[in-house]
Amino acid sequence: MSEKEAIYEVVIIGSGPAGLTAAIYAARADLRPLVIEGPQPGGQLTITTEVENYPGFSEGIQGPALMDEFRAQAKRFGTELLTSWIREVDLSERPFKIVTEEQVLWAKTLIIASGASAKWLGIPGEAPAPAGFGGLGVSACATCDGFFFKGKNIVVVGGGDTAMEEVNFLTRYASRVTVIHRRDRLRASKIMQEKAFRNDKIDFIWDTAVEEILGTEETGVTSVRLRNLKTGEESVFTCEGVFMAIGHKPNTELFKGQLDMDEVGYLKTAGLTMATNVPGVFACGDVQDSFYRQAITAAGTGCMAAIDAERFLDSLPVQTPAGEEISLANAHITPEAEELVLVGR
Ligand SMILES: Cc1cc2nc3c(=O)[nH]c(=O)nc-3n(C[C@H](O)[C@H](O)[C@H](O)COP(=O)(O)OP(=O)(O)OC[C@H]3O[C@@H](n4cnc5c(N)ncnc54)[C@H](O)[C@@H]3O)c2cc1C
């Protein structure tokens, strides 16, 4: 078979909540999508334990079990899954060229759902259990896990706006929140700093790095080992939880120079659609969302991206923010339009 013969209507990059929801919708629209699972089949939820905020599971569900359900539902309607990494994509002409570890594939439409990764310190004790205490007191998502820390004494690592947002949010649950920061002042905006300084549940330890997370399998996290970066002095700080809030990195290396991104690397999508600046390429989930970053929002935008791809293939119109109806096949985002207005070509 020649390379060109493997042409898919829809190829989906990523098998987290966004990619697999896109697959469910595309498969039910009879588009026989191919999902390329990537380095983390099932996505970020496979490294967590209890998920309590995904609708439809009144008793909660384990992250890996939830993703097994997503996968089974996508397969039920004919989704093909490929456990491989993508090495290269060429979006300069359609069908798009996708080079995996083993083969070359072609896609009439492409849905990018490659997610984002929380940044970690790379210290002992940080990895997902059983190697470390990830899921046993270590987290990178306050919205997801804050509820598990009711009445507990926790630390947050970071000093930017997101960190201060997480810190303030966590004081709803935790008895005390201690911010550990490498410098002697926060990077966060003045308004966020003031809010944190006013909150009497929050303490600060300055000029200090967390060097190790300590605990046991039975108790989870019990303390962190700290080092003062000015004096070199080491100490152990007792706590029952550690939140990393040092930022996220969208998985968009592959698309640099081909798709519009913000300064951090999140893909830009247009108006009310999931369309990127290249007609036929759509993005959904955490790879284009630096703000909500939840499984349900990722799934929601996955649904939107699949519907957009289906309309693109059928040359059906979408509505611009201005209320104008245009065909996605004939649309692009004006590069200079910060507000991402779709315009007809
Ligand atoms: C520890 C933890 C706990 C969380 N708990 C909750 C919670 O309780 N509730 C909640 O709503 N949210 C929670 N979240 C957030 C939630 O997991 C994410 O918002 C959601 O997974 C985003 O889905 P996604 O499909 O956009 O991306 P991801 O889940 O990140 O999936 C990305 C996919 O892209 C693939 N990929 C990446 N690069 C490539 C490549 N080059 N080629 C092919 N594939 C690639 C990966 O293999 C993966 O399958 C948690 C996150 C973490 C880290």
The ligand as an SDF file (V2000), in Angstrom:
LIG
                    3D

 53 58  0  0  0  0  0  0  0  0999 V2000
   -3.1220   14.7750   39.0380 C   0  0  0  0  0  0  0  0  0  0  0  0
   -4.2790   15.3760   38.2900 C   0  0  0  0  0  0  0  0  0  0  0  0
   -5.5460   15.2700   38.8050 C   0  0  0  0  0  0  0  0  0  0  0  0
   -6.6170   15.8200   38.1170 C   0  0  0  0  0  0  0  0  0  0  0  0
   -7.8800   15.6800   38.6510 N   0  0  0  0  0  0  0  0  0  0  0  0
   -8.9320   16.1790   37.9810 C   0  0  0  0  0  0  0  0  0  0  0  0
  -10.2540   16.0300   38.5010 C   0  0  0  0  0  0  0  0  0  0  0  0
  -10.4670   15.4720   39.5900 O   0  0  0  0  0  0  0  0  0  0  0  0
  -11.2710   16.5480   37.7620 N   0  0  0  0  0  0  0  0  0  0  0  0
  -11.0740   17.2020   36.5760 C   0  0  0  0  0  0  0  0  0  0  0  0
  -12.0460   17.6230   35.9540 O   0  0  0  0  0  0  0  0  0  0  0  0
   -9.8350   17.3630   36.0720 N   0  0  0  0  0  0  0  0  0  0  0  0
   -8.7710   16.8740   36.7380 C   0  0  0  0  0  0  0  0  0  0  0  0
   -7.5060   17.0600   36.2400 N   0  0  0  0  0  0  0  0  0  0  0  0
   -7.3480   17.8290   35.0000 C   0  0  0  0  0  0  0  0  0  0  0  0
   -7.6900   16.9290   33.8010 C   0  0  0  0  0  0  0  0  0  0  0  0
   -6.9720   15.7370   33.9030 O   0  0  0  0  0  0  0  0  0  0  0  0
   -7.3650   17.6480   32.5050 C   0  0  0  0  0  0  0  0  0  0  0  0
   -8.0390   18.8830   32.4450 O   0  0  0  0  0  0  0  0  0  0  0  0
   -7.7800   16.7920   31.3050 C   0  0  0  0  0  0  0  0  0  0  0  0
   -7.1750   15.5320   31.3770 O   0  0  0  0  0  0  0  0  0  0  0  0
   -7.4120   17.4770   29.9990 C   0  0  0  0  0  0  0  0  0  0  0  0
   -7.7820   16.6160   28.9700 O   0  0  0  0  0  0  0  0  0  0  0  0
   -7.1280   16.6750   27.5180 P   0  0  0  0  0  0  0  0  0  0  0  0
   -7.7810   15.5890   26.7570 O   0  0  0  0  0  0  0  0  0  0  0  0
   -7.1830   18.0440   27.0020 O   0  0  0  0  0  0  0  0  0  0  0  0
   -5.5870   16.3680   27.7260 O   0  0  0  0  0  0  0  0  0  0  0  0
   -4.7850   15.2210   28.4890 P   0  0  0  0  0  0  0  0  0  0  0  0
   -5.6100   14.4920   29.4640 O   0  0  0  0  0  0  0  0  0  0  0  0
   -3.5490   15.9060   28.9600 O   0  0  0  0  0  0  0  0  0  0  0  0
   -4.3860   14.2060   27.3210 O   0  0  0  0  0  0  0  0  0  0  0  0
   -3.4240   14.5550   26.3700 C   0  0  0  0  0  0  0  0  0  0  0  0
   -3.2270   13.3920   25.4220 C   0  0  0  0  0  0  0  0  0  0  0  0
   -2.3750   13.7890   24.3540 O   0  0  0  0  0  0  0  0  0  0  0  0
   -1.4220   12.7760   24.0910 C   0  0  0  0  0  0  0  0  0  0  0  0
   -0.2450   13.3710   23.4630 N   0  0  0  0  0  0  0  0  0  0  0  0
    0.6050   14.3170   23.9300 C   0  0  0  0  0  0  0  0  0  0  0  0
    1.6100   14.5310   23.0420 N   0  0  0  0  0  0  0  0  0  0  0  0
    1.3760   13.7040   21.9750 C   0  0  0  0  0  0  0  0  0  0  0  0
    2.0460   13.4340   20.7450 C   0  0  0  0  0  0  0  0  0  0  0  0
    3.1770   14.0610   20.3910 N   0  0  0  0  0  0  0  0  0  0  0  0
    1.5310   12.4970   19.9180 N   0  0  0  0  0  0  0  0  0  0  0  0
    0.3870   11.8640   20.2380 C   0  0  0  0  0  0  0  0  0  0  0  0
   -0.2890   12.0830   21.3900 N   0  0  0  0  0  0  0  0  0  0  0  0
    0.2010   12.9780   22.2410 C   0  0  0  0  0  0  0  0  0  0  0  0
   -1.1510   12.1650   25.4630 C   0  0  0  0  0  0  0  0  0  0  0  0
   -0.6420   10.8480   25.3210 O   0  0  0  0  0  0  0  0  0  0  0  0
   -2.5620   12.1660   26.0640 C   0  0  0  0  0  0  0  0  0  0  0  0
   -3.2560   11.0140   25.6790 O   0  0  0  0  0  0  0  0  0  0  0  0
   -6.4160   16.5120   36.9020 C   0  0  0  0  0  0  0  0  0  0  0  0
   -5.1270   16.6160   36.3730 C   0  0  0  0  0  0  0  0  0  0  0  0
   -4.0710   16.0600   37.0510 C   0  0  0  0  0  0  0  0  0  0  0  0
   -2.6720   16.1680   36.4780 C   0  0  0  0  0  0  0  0  0  0  0  0
  1  2  1  0
  2  3  1  0
  2 52  2  0
  3  4  2  0
  4  5  1  0
  4 50  1  0
  5  6  2  0
  6  7  1  0
  6 13  1  0
  7  8  2  0
  7  9  1  0
  9 10  1  0
 10 11  2  0
 10 12  1  0
 12 13  2  0
 13 14  1  0
 14 15  1  0
 14 50  1  0
 15 16  1  0
 16 17  1  0
 16 18  1  0
 18 19  1  0
 18 20  1  0
 20 21  1  0
 20 22  1  0
 22 23  1  0
 23 24  1  0
 24 25  2  0
 24 26  1  0
 24 27  1  0
 27 28  1  0
 28 29  2  0
 28 30  1  0
 28 31  1  0
 31 32  1  0
 32 33  1  0
 33 34  1  0
 33 48  1  0
 34 35  1  0
 35 36  1  0
 35 46  1  0
 36 37  1  0
 36 45  1  0
 37 38  2  0
 38 39  1  0
 39 40  1  0
 39 45  2  0
 40 41  1  0
 40 42  2  0
 42 43  1  0
 43 44  2  0
 44 45  1  0
 46 47  1  0
 46 48  1  0
 48 49  1  0
 50 51  2  0
 51 52  1  0
 52 53  1  0
M  END
$$$$
